[in-house]
Amino acid sequence: MTLAIRGDRTSCLSLQLGPRTWLLAIVRGFGSIGGVATESAVLTRLRAECERRSRSARFRSAVDRPQAAATAMHGVLSRVNGDLYASTASHEDYVTAAASLTAVVIVHGHAYVMHAGSTAAYLARAGEIMPLFRDDVFEEQKGPLLVRAVAVAPVLDVTISSAMLTPGDAIVLLGRRMRGDADRRAVLASLDAGDPGERVLIARFDRDDVTAGDAHAASPRPRRRAFARLAAAIASVVAAVTRRW
């Protein structure tokens, strides 16, 4: 699989988890955890947990299969959330730090979106752009009210959605929702920009490559090809004899 990834790396993460598996994530938060800004703490912990689990053959196998990748990544996010929540002084009546998170696992042309908060993921295709998440933010005059977020509770609650990608599609991660046609035009215009701006990560899906192993598995083995030629020759002889009689 070929992805062209560019954008803000201070609030975003792009990490290759397998031969054809990528993790994209964007975070937007407030407060600090362990003396580190919450956004940096979340991204650092997320990268470290992915790298730790990638040493396991079982995890590497799971994230390289569309049927298991979302479950594997949900386990990673749950662990990250639990560790970060334990490092805060938050309780039911007061939250000291929290972060919105949108993470996308792209594996073999499938995109799995895990989302909590006010960040966002969009699919850009053929000049159109559509959301890949379910909105769970209440807008108020003072700002958005988060229904769910990272590090506000010991158990992480996320929505999971999925989409199939085709060559030329682009996944766009934003630190906020798009509002109106002006935002849509600005995002579409940034797809080919060298620097799309702050709190923006763009991954364009070019193609789903066939690996050497897949090509070998897809092509018939020499012995099977020889057998097929022999069967065809026998059928030809039988047909000729039948016509003669």
Residue, then its C-alpha position, 0 to 999 in steps of 0.5 A: m500500500t502506498l500513502a503520501i502523508r504530509g502535514d502538522r507533526t506537532s499535534c499529529l502522528s503517522l506510524q507504519l505498523g505493518p507492511r500495508t498498515w498505517l496509523l494516523a492520529i490527531v490530538r487536541g487537548f488542554g492541561s498537562i500530564g506529568g508536566v507535559a502538554t496533554e497533546s504531546a503526552v498522548l502522542t508520545r504514549l500512543r507511539a510508545e505503546c504501538e512500538r512496544r506491541s509491535r515487538s509481538a508477532r501476534f499484534r503484527s499479525a492482527v494489525d495487518r488483517p482488516q478483520a482484526a486491525a480495529t480491535a487491536m488498535h482499540g486495545v492500544l487506545s484503551r491502554v494509553n487512556g488508562d495510563l494517562y488518566a492514572s497520571t492526572a489528578s482528575h476526578e468526577d467533579y473536576v478534569t485537569a487534562a483531556a484530549s480529543l482524539t481521532a485515529v485512523v488505521i489504514v490496512h489493505g485499502h480499509a480505513y477504520v476510524m476511532h474517534a472521541g471529541s472535537t477532532a475530525a476525520y474526512l474522506a476526500r474523493a473526486g472533489e467531494i469531502m465527507p465526514l468519517f466520524r459521528d459527531d458527539v460534541f455539543e456546541e455552546q457559546k463559550g466553546p465545544l462541550l466534549v461528551r467523550a475524550v481521552a484521559v477523562a475516565p479510566v475507560l475510553d469510549v470511542t466510536i468506530s466507523s469504516a470505509m473502503l478506499t480507492p486510488g486517489d482518495a485522501i484521508v484528512l485529519l483536522g483539529r476541529r470540525m469543518r463548518g460550511d462551504a468555505d471550510r470545505r473549499a479550503v480543505l479541498a484546496s489544501l490536498d495538494a499543498g506542500d504545507p496544509g497548515e496547523r492541526v492538519l494531516i493528509a494521507r493520500f491513498d495511491r494504490d494497494d500494492v501486491t507484495a511478492g508473497d501475495a503475487h506468488a500465492a495468487s499465481p498457480r504453481p508450476r506443477r499445477r500449470a503442468f497438470a492443467r496443460l496435460a488435462a487440456a491435451i487429454a481433452s483434445v485427444v478425447a474430442a478428436v477420437t469422439r469425432r472420428w467415431 
